[in-house]
Amino acid sequence: MTPEVRLTDALLERDGRPFLVVGAELHNSSSSSVSAITRSLRAMREIGANTVLAPVAWDLFEPQEGVYDFTLVDALIATAAAEGLAVIPLWFGSWKNGMSSYAPSWVKRDTARFPRAELRHAGPVEVLSPFGAESRAADAAAFRALLGRIRDVDTERVVLMVQVENEVGILGDARDRSPLAEQAWAQQVPDAVIAAISGSGAGRLHEAWLAAGSPTGGTWESVLGSAADEGFMAAAFATYIEAVAAAGRAEWDLPLFANAWLDTPVELDLPDMPAWAEMAGGESAGFYPSGGPLSHLAPIWRALAPSLDFLAPDIYFGDFDELCRRYSDASGGRLFIPEMRRSPRGVGHMFLALGEHRALGVAPFGVDSLLPGAAGYDDLSDGYRLLRAFASVRKRVPSGSSRGFLLSAEQPSARFEFDGVTLQIDSADPSGLFPPVYPAYGALVETGHDEFVVIGRGFSVTFAPTDGSRVGILGATELAGPEAEEVVRRLGGDETGSGQMVRFPALTAATPAVFPIPFDMRSTGIVEIQLYRYL
């Protein structure tokens, strides 16, 4: 039997129709008991997400070797179905955040059978070495059992994809220096790795290979020079995860991916950077997990882990727009962000990823601890509502062009050109009465010739012709409802600047006290706009 979820070139389909993940990732311990699952998934449904990303911990799944406890997996699937949510299990197996804290006790206690990694200045650490054959086999067997259980109990097909491990790589050093690792380090670089790097045509690995003289064989140091440590670890982790992923896929053919802790500098608004912050990011291998599924290591990962459908970035810091482009390129046009900020700026990033980069989905992290009334709750809840409307429009018009934007004081406007018309997006109100509120964000879909659905907060949109004609607003209809099809009202007069623009007020916008005539600042944030031409 074939799952009813599949990936096309850059589209996730469920029951033959496009499905956009407007998701939320739970905290690490929020799926560790049935009561926690019930509580967390209810909260996700209430805030408005359509998909929940939830950890499945190896130590709880296989408390004794070969003895599997399906209680939590069954509860996760059943509760998701009852709450009307899709679910993406996150396999916390051999590694989570570069550590092995979720390995079962029978693995942790047997260091001979399940060897640990070693660092230059620390010696053995509580991290499974990716060169351990027994560790790999045990993890693969457990993952296969997990996928088999999903096949057997997920009768409503709520499971969309599965993440294999979590943010793998070596922390504290650029490579593993255990005895098994040293043996592998001295061996020749696999032909598949050299072929992948030489054929990539660009990137850090390719540049290091060129600098080494474009060798067709040799040891890691002779082939990759300064990039040898990272390339070596990427090959080790990719080979290990391929064994795990392939074992699961043989049992149930669901889309699979691996996520990455990125090589970006930490951005905190603090006068002095605390020591712990360096371990939350950084631009040197070992400060971020060396060898993980980073975009510059993608040639090795694609070559050695073909059972993965894509590599996914966890984006908290860095140039969000550039990171989206980089990971989309690294995965053949597929972009999925399983972790990101849950703040108002994070909502803007969701719009940018889904609207501009046509991502498969997005998922802010730790949403289950954001309670109603807390700062940011209303912004995120409103964002989920708007993005689910955007997803519905995309589903109705899958071939329609879409764009997304995030406005700030540094970038207060955006401009998009379509056939014969330009849409100008401005955070500054044309009347000058309403000060900008940042972040402002939105997305739009071209649903037909001179027809658009525009969605978002904190901007106005005006229209200009590019073909010599003149353009006006034929109609502006405010919409609502889960499918963005419920007509709330027809906009005109003050709400359209007497036909000159359509305003999308910020969630907290109010009429200025200095102006005697009130404006109606209520808005669903979803407007269908029809234009017309005249001379």
GIPEGI-V745546 format. One record per residue. N is the residue number from 1. OMEGA is omega in whole degrees, -180 to 180 (NA if undefined). Layout:
n | omega
N | OMEGA
N | OMEGA
This chain:
n | omega
1 | -177
2 | 177
3 | 179
4 | 174
5 | 178
6 | 176
7 | 168
8 | -176
9 | -180
10 | -175
11 | 173
12 | -179
13 | 175
14 | -176
15 | 175
16 | -179
17 | -180
18 | 177
19 | 179
20 | -179
21 | 172
22 | -162
23 | 177
24 | 176
25 | 180
26 | 169
27 | -172
28 | -176
29 | -173
30 | 173
31 | -176
32 | 174
33 | -180
34 | -179
35 | 178
36 | 178
37 | -180
38 | -178
39 | -175
40 | -178
41 | 174
42 | 179
43 | 179
44 | 176
45 | -178
46 | -180
47 | 171
48 | 177
49 | 175
50 | -178
51 | 177
52 | 174
53 | -171
54 | 179
55 | 166
56 | -173
57 | -179
58 | -176
59 | 177
60 | -178
61 | -179
62 | -176
63 | 173
64 | -176
65 | 179
66 | 179
67 | -174
68 | 177
69 | -175
70 | -173
71 | -175
72 | 177
73 | 179
74 | -179
75 | 179
76 | -179
77 | -179
78 | -180
79 | 177
80 | 179
81 | -179
82 | -179
83 | -179
84 | -178
85 | 164
86 | -177
87 | 174
88 | 178
89 | 177
90 | -177
91 | 173
92 | -176
93 | -178
94 | -177
95 | 171
96 | -177
97 | 178
98 | 179
99 | -179
100 | -175
101 | -179
102 | 174
103 | -180
104 | -178
105 | -179
106 | 173
107 | -177
108 | -173
109 | -175
110 | -177
111 | 177
112 | -179
113 | -178
114 | -171
115 | -179
116 | 172
117 | 176
118 | -180
119 | -175
120 | -174
121 | -176
122 | -177
123 | -180
124 | 180
125 | -177
126 | -179
127 | 177
128 | 176
129 | 178
130 | 178
131 | 180
132 | -178
133 | 180
134 | 177
135 | -179
136 | -179
137 | -179
138 | 178
139 | -179
140 | 179
141 | 179
142 | -179
143 | 176
144 | 178
145 | 178
146 | -180
147 | 176
148 | 179
149 | 177
150 | 178
151 | -173
152 | -172
153 | -177
154 | -176
155 | 179
156 | 177
157 | 176
158 | -179
159 | -177
160 | -176
161 | 176
162 | 174
163 | -178
164 | -175
165 | -179
166 | 174
167 | -178
168 | 178
169 | -180
170 | 176
171 | 177
172 | 178
173 | -179
174 | 178
175 | 175
176 | -179
177 | 176
178 | -180
179 | 179
180 | 179
181 | -180
182 | 176
183 | -180
184 | -180
185 | -178
186 | -177
187 | 179
188 | 176
189 | 180
190 | 180
191 | -179
192 | 179
193 | 180
194 | 178
195 | -180
196 | -178
197 | -179
198 | -179
199 | -177
200 | 175
201 | -178
202 | 176
203 | -175
204 | -178
205 | -179
206 | 179
207 | 178
208 | 178
209 | 177
210 | -180
211 | 179
212 | 179
213 | 179
214 | -177
215 | 177
216 | 177
217 | 179
218 | 178
219 | -179
220 | -179
221 | -178
222 | -178
223 | -172
224 | 175
225 | -176
226 | 180
227 | -173
228 | -177
229 | -179
230 | 180
231 | 178
232 | -179
233 | 177
234 | 178
235 | -180
236 | -178
237 | -180
238 | 178
239 | 179
240 | -176
241 | 175
242 | 178
243 | 179
244 | -177
245 | -179
246 | 178
247 | 178
248 | -177
249 | 176
250 | -180
251 | -177
252 | -169
253 | 174
254 | 173
255 | -178
256 | 178
257 | 173
258 | -177
259 | -173
260 | 164
261 | -167
262 | 178
263 | -179
264 | 177
265 | 178
266 | -180
267 | 178
268 | 180
269 | -178
270 | -179
271 | 179
272 | -178
273 | 178
274 | -176
275 | -177
276 | -176
277 | 179
278 | -180
279 | 174
280 | 180
281 | -180
282 | -174
283 | 179
284 | 178
285 | -175
286 | 169
287 | 162
288 | -176
289 | -177
290 | 178
291 | 180
292 | -176
293 | 178
294 | -175
295 | -179
296 | 175
297 | -176
298 | 179
299 | 179
300 | -179
301 | 179
302 | -178
303 | -172
304 | 178
305 | -177
306 | 178
307 | 174
308 | 180
309 | 178
310 | 173
311 | -172
312 | 179
313 | 168
314 | -169
315 | 172
316 | -177
317 | 175
318 | 180
319 | -173
320 | -178
321 | -179
322 | 179
323 | 176
324 | 179
325 | -176
326 | -178
327 | 174
328 | 177
329 | -177
330 | -176
331 | 174
332 | 179
333 | 180
334 | 178
335 | 174
336 | -177
337 | -176
338 | 176
339 | 177
340 | -178
341 | 178
342 | -178
343 | 173
344 | 176
345 | 176
346 | 176
347 | 176
348 | 177
349 | 177
350 | 178
351 | -179
352 | -178
353 | -176
354 | -176
355 | -174
356 | -174
357 | 177
358 | 180
359 | 173
360 | -180
361 | -180
362 | -179
363 | 171
364 | -177
365 | 172
366 | -177
367 | -175
368 | 177
369 | 177
370 | -173
371 | 176
372 | -178
373 | 179
374 | 178
375 | 179
376 | -177
377 | -178
378 | 179
379 | -178
380 | 179
381 | 177
382 | 178
383 | 176
384 | -180
385 | -178
386 | -177
387 | 173
388 | 173
389 | 176
390 | 179
391 | 179
392 | 178
393 | 178
394 | 179
395 | 179
396 | -176
397 | -174
398 | -179
399 | -178
400 | 176
401 | 176
402 | 176
403 | 178
404 | -177
405 | 175
406 | -176
407 | -179
408 | 177
409 | 179
410 | 179
411 | -170
412 | -177
413 | 177
414 | -176
415 | -178
416 | -180
417 | 175
418 | -177
419 | 175
420 | -178
421 | 176
422 | 173
423 | 179
424 | -178
425 | -178
426 | 175
427 | 176
428 | -179
429 | -178
430 | -179
431 | -177
432 | -177
433 | -173
434 | 178
435 | 179
436 | 174
437 | -178
438 | -2
439 | 170
440 | -173
441 | 178
442 | 177
443 | 179
444 | 177
445 | 174
446 | -175
447 | 179
448 | 179
449 | -178
450 | 177
451 | -176
452 | 163
453 | -179
454 | -173
455 | 175
456 | -174
457 | 167
458 | -179
459 | 169
460 | 180
461 | 175
462 | -170
463 | 179
464 | 180
465 | 176
466 | -176
467 | 177
468 | 178
469 | 171
470 | -175
471 | 176
472 | 180
473 | 177
474 | 179
475 | 176
476 | -174
477 | 177
478 | -174
479 | 176
480 | 178
481 | -176
482 | 179
483 | -179
484 | -179
485 | -180
486 | 180
487 | 178
488 | 179
489 | 172
490 | -176
491 | 177
492 | 176
493 | -177
494 | -175
495 | 177
496 | -178
497 | -177
498 | 175
499 | -176
500 | -175
501 | 173
502 | -177
503 | 176
504 | -174
505 | 172
506 | -176
507 | -177
508 | -175
509 | 177
510 | 178
511 | 178
512 | -179
513 | -176
514 | -176
515 | -173
516 | -178
517 | -176
518 | 172
519 | 176
520 | -177
521 | 175
522 | 178
523 | 173
524 | -177
525 | -179
526 | -177
527 | 172
528 | -173
529 | 174
530 | 180
531 | 173
532 | -177
533 | 174
534 | -179
535 | NA
